[in-house]
Amino acid sequence: MTPLRQPEATTRANAPKEAARAPRDTGVVKWVAAGVAPLIAALAVLGGLGSFTTIREMAEPHFGGLAWIVPVGMDVGILVLLAWDLLMEYLDLPWPVLRWVAWLYIAGTVLVNVAAAHGNFAASVMNAAMPVLFITVVEAVRHLIRQWVGLTSASRVERVPAARWALAPVSSLLLWRRMILWHITEYRQGLDLEYRHLMAVSQLQQEYGRWSWRWRAPLDERLALNHLPSQHTAYGAPGEDEADDREQEDQLIAIARQLQREVEREGVQLSRDRLGRRLRELGFTIANHRLTQMIAAVRDEAARQEAP
């Protein structure tokens, strides 16, 4: 188990570095965002101009002089959908339908332009390159919003990594299904649940047969498989595990309290990124939503202490 207590001298030595780094990081992100935003807008405009003539010519037989409305409406609609989707992500109210519809419109625009190329491979690639680049940039912005603003909250279910889907698609599907059914928000907790489920099933298979356990095992033991999320790990030493978890939780809260006192002296608020950096420097790994919960707990505790 990783040592949880660190010398106070080390913690104090790291505090000035964090205090200087946090505002600088924020400033860098703001400057980069200010520089990248016009480039993203320019990319969207160039992509719209590239397909404007082709779509307008294909719409002229149906719309006549108002054919320009079709390409302009599609491009504006795509931008509105993607912008609204990013806003929903920022508010922690994601609705994937917005992104899917925007992608559908982009795919339709690409197909129209590819059809207008009449089988010319180079022209088809050029028509598809800019929309693909635009989608990649928008997805990068969405990822930045999730990581920087801290949208991975206690109500958001973390995604199963794409590499796991590629290497083990069936077990990844079962893992994702259990995370959704039991609302397991952390991927690591989902892995732990999957491990406990496999261990329980293997024990039943050993006692009652590889396949016959499904009808030979007692009903209460089969039903117990559906209550694994509410149980502590049944394999190992539960008492020791619980004691270790409590000890680690107490020391994590102690670190968060100390950092809260430091930021109060600096006249700023404790951020999730700063707490995460401190814990990583001390050798801890903790989920984003747990950081948010710890910050809320130490802030409430500080407010209660200041209250008369």
C-alpha positions as CSV (number, residue, x, y, z in Angstrom):
1,M,0.0,0.0,0.0
2,T,1.4,3.5,-0.9
3,P,2.5,5.5,2.1
4,L,-0.2,8.0,2.9
5,R,1.6,10.4,5.2
6,Q,4.2,12.8,3.8
7,P,6.5,15.1,5.7
8,E,5.1,18.6,6.2
9,A,8.2,20.1,4.8
10,T,7.6,18.5,1.4
11,T,4.0,19.6,1.4
12,R,4.9,23.2,2.3
13,A,7.7,23.2,-0.4
14,N,5.1,22.1,-3.0
15,A,2.6,24.8,-2.0
16,P,4.4,27.8,-3.5
17,K,4.9,25.9,-6.7
18,E,1.2,25.1,-7.0
19,A,0.2,28.6,-6.0
20,A,2.3,30.0,-8.9
21,R,1.3,27.3,-11.3
22,A,-2.5,27.4,-10.9
23,P,-3.1,31.0,-12.2
24,R,-0.5,30.6,-14.9
25,D,-2.2,27.5,-16.2
26,T,-5.5,29.2,-16.3
27,G,-4.0,32.2,-18.1
28,V,-2.5,29.9,-20.7
29,V,-5.7,28.1,-21.3
30,K,-7.5,31.4,-21.8
31,W,-4.9,32.7,-24.3
32,V,-5.0,29.4,-26.2
33,A,-8.8,29.4,-26.3
34,A,-8.8,33.0,-27.5
35,G,-6.4,32.1,-30.3
36,V,-8.0,28.8,-31.3
37,A,-11.6,30.0,-31.3
38,P,-11.2,32.2,-34.4
39,L,-9.4,29.4,-36.2
40,I,-12.2,27.0,-35.5
41,A,-14.7,29.6,-36.7
42,A,-12.6,30.1,-39.9
43,L,-12.4,26.4,-40.4
44,A,-16.2,26.2,-40.2
45,V,-16.6,29.1,-42.6
46,L,-14.1,27.6,-45.1
47,G,-15.9,24.3,-45.0
48,G,-19.2,25.9,-45.6
49,L,-17.9,27.9,-48.5
50,G,-16.3,24.9,-50.0
51,S,-19.6,23.1,-50.3
52,F,-21.9,26.1,-50.8
53,T,-21.8,26.1,-54.6
54,T,-22.3,22.4,-55.0
55,I,-25.3,22.2,-52.7
56,R,-26.8,25.3,-54.1
57,E,-26.6,24.0,-57.7
58,M,-28.2,20.7,-56.6
59,A,-31.0,22.6,-54.8
60,E,-31.8,25.0,-57.7
61,P,-34.2,22.6,-59.5
62,H,-36.3,22.4,-56.3
63,F,-35.9,25.9,-54.8
64,G,-35.1,28.1,-57.8
65,G,-33.7,31.5,-56.7
66,L,-33.9,30.6,-53.1
67,A,-31.5,27.6,-53.5
68,W,-28.9,29.4,-51.4
69,I,-31.0,28.9,-48.3
70,V,-30.3,25.2,-48.3
71,P,-26.5,25.3,-47.9
72,V,-26.6,28.3,-45.6
73,G,-29.3,26.7,-43.4
74,M,-27.5,23.4,-43.2
75,D,-24.2,25.1,-42.2
76,V,-25.8,27.4,-39.6
77,G,-27.8,24.5,-38.2
78,I,-24.7,22.4,-37.8
79,L,-22.9,25.3,-35.9
80,V,-26.0,25.8,-33.7
81,L,-26.3,22.1,-32.8
82,L,-22.6,21.8,-32.0
83,A,-22.5,25.0,-30.0
84,W,-25.6,24.0,-28.0
85,D,-24.1,20.5,-27.5
86,L,-20.9,22.1,-26.0
87,L,-23.0,24.3,-23.8
88,M,-24.9,21.3,-22.5
89,E,-21.6,19.5,-21.8
90,Y,-20.5,22.6,-19.9
91,L,-23.7,22.6,-17.8
92,D,-23.2,18.8,-17.1
93,L,-26.5,18.1,-19.0
94,P,-25.2,16.2,-22.0
95,W,-27.7,15.2,-24.7
96,P,-25.9,13.2,-27.4
97,V,-28.8,13.7,-29.9
98,L,-27.5,17.2,-30.7
99,R,-24.1,15.8,-31.7
100,W,-25.6,12.9,-33.6
101,V,-27.9,15.2,-35.7
102,A,-25.0,17.6,-36.4
103,W,-22.8,14.6,-37.5
104,L,-25.7,13.4,-39.7
105,Y,-26.0,16.8,-41.4
106,I,-22.2,16.9,-41.9
107,A,-22.3,13.4,-43.4
108,G,-25.1,14.5,-45.7
109,T,-23.1,17.5,-46.9
110,V,-20.1,15.3,-47.6
111,L,-22.1,12.8,-49.5
112,V,-23.6,15.5,-51.7
113,N,-20.1,16.9,-52.5
114,V,-18.7,13.4,-53.1
115,A,-21.6,12.6,-55.5
116,A,-20.9,15.9,-57.3
117,A,-17.3,14.7,-57.8
118,H,-18.5,11.9,-60.2
119,G,-16.2,9.3,-58.9
120,N,-13.0,11.4,-58.8
121,F,-11.1,10.0,-55.9
122,A,-8.9,13.1,-55.2
123,A,-12.0,15.4,-55.3
124,S,-13.9,13.0,-52.9
125,V,-11.0,13.0,-50.4
126,M,-10.7,16.8,-50.5
127,N,-14.4,17.2,-49.9
128,A,-14.4,14.9,-46.9
129,A,-11.1,16.2,-45.4
130,M,-12.4,19.5,-44.0
131,P,-15.6,18.2,-42.3
132,V,-13.6,15.4,-40.7
133,L,-11.0,17.9,-39.4
134,F,-13.8,20.1,-38.1
135,I,-15.4,17.2,-36.2
136,T,-12.1,16.3,-34.7
137,V,-11.5,19.9,-33.5
138,V,-15.0,20.0,-31.9
139,E,-14.5,16.7,-30.2
140,A,-11.2,18.0,-28.8
141,V,-13.0,21.1,-27.4
142,R,-15.5,18.8,-25.8
143,H,-12.8,16.7,-24.2
144,L,-11.1,19.9,-22.9
145,I,-14.4,21.0,-21.4
146,R,-14.9,17.7,-19.6
147,Q,-11.3,17.7,-18.2
148,W,-10.7,21.4,-17.3
149,V,-14.1,22.5,-16.0
150,G,-14.6,19.2,-14.2
151,L,-17.9,18.0,-15.7
152,T,-17.3,14.4,-14.5
153,S,-19.6,14.7,-11.5
154,A,-21.1,12.1,-9.2
155,S,-24.0,11.7,-11.6
156,R,-22.0,11.1,-14.8
157,V,-21.0,7.6,-15.7
158,E,-17.5,7.3,-16.9
159,R,-16.9,5.8,-20.3
160,V,-15.3,2.4,-20.9
161,P,-12.0,3.1,-22.7
162,A,-12.0,2.5,-26.5
163,A,-8.9,0.3,-26.2
164,R,-10.9,-2.1,-23.9
165,W,-13.8,-2.2,-26.4
166,A,-11.3,-3.1,-29.1
167,L,-9.5,-5.8,-27.1
168,A,-12.5,-7.3,-25.3
169,P,-15.8,-6.2,-26.9
170,V,-18.1,-8.8,-25.2
171,S,-16.8,-8.3,-21.6
172,S,-16.7,-4.5,-22.2
173,L,-20.4,-4.6,-23.2
174,L,-21.3,-6.6,-20.1
175,L,-19.2,-4.2,-17.9
176,W,-20.9,-1.1,-19.5
177,R,-24.3,-2.7,-19.0
178,R,-23.7,-3.3,-15.3
179,M,-22.4,0.2,-14.9
180,I,-25.6,1.6,-16.4
181,L,-28.0,-0.7,-14.6
182,W,-26.4,-0.1,-11.2
183,H,-25.4,3.5,-11.9
184,I,-21.7,2.8,-11.2
185,T,-20.1,6.2,-12.1
186,E,-16.5,5.3,-11.8
187,Y,-14.8,3.0,-14.4
188,R,-12.6,1.5,-11.7
189,Q,-15.6,0.7,-9.5
190,G,-17.2,-1.0,-12.5
191,L,-14.0,-3.1,-12.9
192,D,-14.2,-4.1,-9.3
193,L,-17.9,-5.0,-9.7
194,E,-17.1,-7.1,-12.7
195,Y,-14.3,-8.9,-10.9
196,R,-16.5,-9.7,-7.9
197,H,-19.3,-10.9,-10.2
198,L,-16.8,-13.2,-12.1
199,M,-15.5,-14.5,-8.8
200,A,-19.0,-15.2,-7.5
201,V,-20.0,-17.0,-10.7
202,S,-16.7,-19.1,-10.7
203,Q,-17.4,-20.2,-7.2
204,L,-20.9,-21.3,-8.2
205,Q,-19.6,-23.1,-11.2
206,Q,-17.0,-24.9,-9.1
207,E,-19.7,-26.1,-6.6
208,Y,-22.6,-26.9,-9.0
209,G,-21.1,-27.3,-12.5
210,R,-19.9,-25.0,-15.3
211,W,-23.4,-24.6,-16.8
212,S,-25.8,-26.4,-14.4
213,W,-25.2,-23.8,-11.7
214,R,-27.8,-21.7,-13.3
215,W,-30.6,-24.1,-12.1
216,R,-28.8,-26.2,-9.5
217,A,-27.5,-23.4,-7.3
218,P,-29.9,-22.2,-4.5
219,L,-32.1,-19.3,-5.5
220,D,-30.7,-17.1,-2.7
221,E,-27.1,-17.5,-4.0
222,R,-28.2,-16.7,-7.6
223,L,-30.1,-13.7,-6.5
224,A,-27.1,-12.6,-4.4
225,L,-25.3,-11.9,-7.8
226,N,-27.7,-9.0,-8.3
227,H,-26.8,-7.4,-5.0
228,L,-23.0,-7.3,-5.5
229,P,-22.9,-3.4,-5.8
230,S,-24.1,-3.1,-2.2
231,Q,-21.7,-5.6,-0.8
232,H,-18.1,-5.1,0.1
233,T,-15.6,-7.3,-1.6
234,A,-16.3,-10.8,-0.5
235,Y,-12.8,-12.2,-1.3
236,G,-9.9,-11.3,0.9
237,A,-10.1,-9.8,4.4
238,P,-13.1,-7.4,4.6
239,G,-12.1,-6.1,8.0
240,E,-8.6,-5.2,6.9
241,D,-9.9,-3.7,3.6
242,E,-12.4,-1.5,5.4
243,A,-9.8,-0.3,7.9
244,D,-7.4,0.6,5.1
245,D,-10.2,2.4,3.2
246,R,-11.1,4.4,6.3
247,E,-7.5,5.2,7.0
248,Q,-6.9,6.4,3.4
249,E,-10.1,8.4,3.5
250,D,-9.1,10.1,6.7
251,Q,-5.7,11.1,5.3
252,L,-7.2,12.3,2.0
253,I,-9.6,14.6,4.0
254,A,-6.7,15.8,6.1
255,I,-4.7,16.7,3.0
256,A,-7.8,18.5,1.6
257,R,-8.2,20.4,4.8
258,Q,-4.6,21.5,4.9
259,L,-4.8,22.7,1.3
260,Q,-8.1,24.5,2.1
261,R,-6.3,26.4,4.8
262,E,-3.5,27.3,2.4
263,V,-5.8,28.7,-0.3
264,E,-7.7,30.7,2.3
265,R,-4.5,32.4,3.3
266,E,-3.9,33.2,-0.4
267,G,-7.4,34.6,-0.7
268,V,-8.6,32.1,-3.4
269,Q,-10.9,29.1,-3.6
270,L,-9.8,25.5,-3.6
271,S,-10.1,24.1,-7.1
272,R,-10.4,20.5,-8.2
273,D,-7.3,20.7,-10.4
274,R,-5.2,22.0,-7.5
275,L,-6.3,19.3,-5.1
276,G,-5.8,16.7,-7.8
277,R,-2.2,17.9,-8.4
278,R,-1.5,17.8,-4.7
279,L,-2.8,14.2,-4.3
280,R,-0.9,13.0,-7.4
281,E,2.3,14.5,-6.1
282,L,1.7,12.5,-2.9
283,G,1.2,9.3,-4.8
284,F,-2.7,9.0,-4.8
285,T,-5.0,8.2,-7.6
286,I,-8.6,9.5,-7.1
287,A,-11.6,9.9,-9.4
288,N,-12.8,13.4,-10.4
289,H,-16.1,13.2,-8.7
290,R,-14.5,12.2,-5.4
291,L,-12.3,15.3,-5.7
292,T,-15.5,17.4,-6.1
293,Q,-17.1,15.7,-3.1
294,M,-13.9,16.3,-0.9
295,I,-13.8,20.0,-1.9
296,A,-17.5,20.4,-1.0
297,A,-16.9,18.6,2.3
298,V,-14.0,20.8,3.4
299,R,-15.7,24.0,2.3
300,D,-18.8,23.1,4.3
301,E,-16.6,22.2,7.3
302,A,-14.7,25.6,7.0
303,A,-18.0,27.5,6.7
304,R,-19.4,25.8,9.9
305,Q,-16.2,26.6,11.8
306,E,-16.5,30.3,10.8
307,A,-20.1,30.5,11.7
308,P,-20.8,32.0,15.2
